[in-house]
Each structure stands twice: as structure tokens, then as C-alpha cells.
Amino acid sequence: MARAIRIEYPGAFYHVTCRGNERRLIFQDDVDRYKFLDILGASLKNFDVSLHGYVLMNNHFHLIVETNDTNKGE
């Protein structure tokens, strides 16, 4: 079942999480974690989102993000 559509507005906070299939590892080592953080940093700039906190576990991660602007259908 798909999740409900998120309501978007500037200044909205979201708890974003992702877990590996069948709780498998998504990060094998620190190299994977640093690569993820590099991609995350670029994505935050690209989508104009602020990161307020994060946790990287072996098989999942959590992000607390804030939208600075809404997605204008771009």
C-alpha cells in the first residue's frame, strides 16, 4: 500500500526513514556512509531542503528535514 501524499508548504518538517529490504544492510562500511552523506548534501541543495538531524544505522536511516520552499511541479 502506498503512503499518503505529503502536504507540502514552506517550513514543513518531515521525518524521513528508509530501511533495507528484509532489514538487510544498506551501509556495508564507512565508505558507504560517507558516499550517502555526499549524495544527501547535494540533494539538500538541489531541492532546497534543510537537514536538522540524521541517524545512519546499518540497515536504515532517519532524517529530520524542513522544506524551505514547496515543489512547484518542477
C-alpha positions in Angstrom: 0.0 0.0 0.0 1.4 3.4 -1.0 1.8 6.1 1.6 -0.5 9.1 1.7 0.6 12.1 -0.3 2.6 14.6 1.8 1.1 18.0 2.2 3.8 20.5 1.2 4.4 24.0 2.4 7.4 26.2 3.2 8.7 25.4 6.7 7.1 21.9 7.0 9.1 19.3 9.0 9.3 15.7 7.9 10.7 12.6 9.5 12.1 10.6 6.6 13.2 7.0 7.1 14.3 4.1 4.8 15.0 0.5 5.7 16.8 -2.2 3.7 14.6 -4.9 2.1 14.0 -7.6 4.7 16.0 -5.5 7.1 19.2 -6.2 5.1 22.2 -3.9 5.4 22.1 -0.7 3.3 25.5 0.5 4.6 28.4 -2.0 4.4 31.0 0.3 5.9 32.0 3.9 6.5 32.8 4.4 2.8 29.1 3.7 2.0 28.0 6.1 4.8 30.3 9.0 3.5 29.0 8.4 0.0 25.4 8.6 1.2 26.2 11.8 3.1 27.8 13.3 -0.1 24.7 12.5 -2.1 22.4 13.7 0.7 24.3 17.0 0.8 23.9 17.5 -2.9 20.2 16.6 -2.7 19.5 19.1 0.1 20.9 21.9 -2.1 19.2 20.7 -5.2 15.7 20.5 -3.6 16.2 23.5 -1.2 15.7 21.4 2.0 17.3 21.9 5.4 18.6 19.0 7.4 18.0 19.3 11.2 19.2 15.8 12.2 20.1 12.4 10.9 20.9 8.9 12.1 22.6 6.3 9.9 22.2 2.7 11.1 23.5 -0.4 9.3 20.1 -1.3 7.9 18.2 2.0 7.9 18.4 5.8 8.3 16.3 8.6 9.7 16.3 12.2 8.6 14.6 15.3 10.0 14.2 17.7 7.2 12.5 21.1 6.7 11.2 22.4 3.4 12.4 25.9 2.5 10.0 26.1 -0.4 7.4 23.8 -2.0 7.9 21.6 -5.0 6.4 23.8 -7.8 5.8 20.8 -10.1 9.4 21.0 -11.5 
